[in-house]
Amino acid sequence: MQTFVLAGGCFWCLDAVYRTLRGVSDVVSGYTGGHTNYPEYEMVCTGTTGHAEAVKVVFDEKVIPASVVLDVFFSLHDPRQLNRQGNDVGTQYRSAMFYTDDAQKAEFEAARDRASGYWDGGIVTQIAPLTTWWDAEEYHQDFFAKNPGQGYCLAVALPKVNKIRKSYAEYVLAS
């Protein structure tokens, strides 16, 4: 099993997408990359804690290759947008990959390089060492599944889920 920590806008979208993939055994929403201990959602939303909304994606490389997990990341958000994704604006919504060792850093750099081949305009995704991880509040975990009719889920998360289901159909869990 391997774990990647990825940030690409609101963690609800990343969580929703990764939970649809075979080989992903766990997704945890949380905060990392900041300077405040015990951050809470309301604090992170101010943009003053330095934290990014992120997900820990735990997966089995025998079922889904690491390269696919990372290519999905670069497909589900726009890595050219600095400190934002769509209407979500602030450093907490930055595109970032947090590595745990040199091998993971190299994997992340290779994925960014692959993505630059299909994203025009320069990728701004930060690749940084993983610092302290803070789990987000329980109501953020598996938010999309718990709140399928919520406006943000319908307008923002669902289109991303559908895009990945189509583009990576061979890795999607059976419905």
Helices and strands as residue ranges (DSSP letters): E 2-8, H 11-18, E 24-32, H 41-45, E 52-59, H 66-76, E 84-85, E 88-89, G 91-93, E 95-99, H 102-115, E 126-129, E 134-135, G 138-140, H 143-146, H 151-152, I 153-157, H 158-167, G 169-171
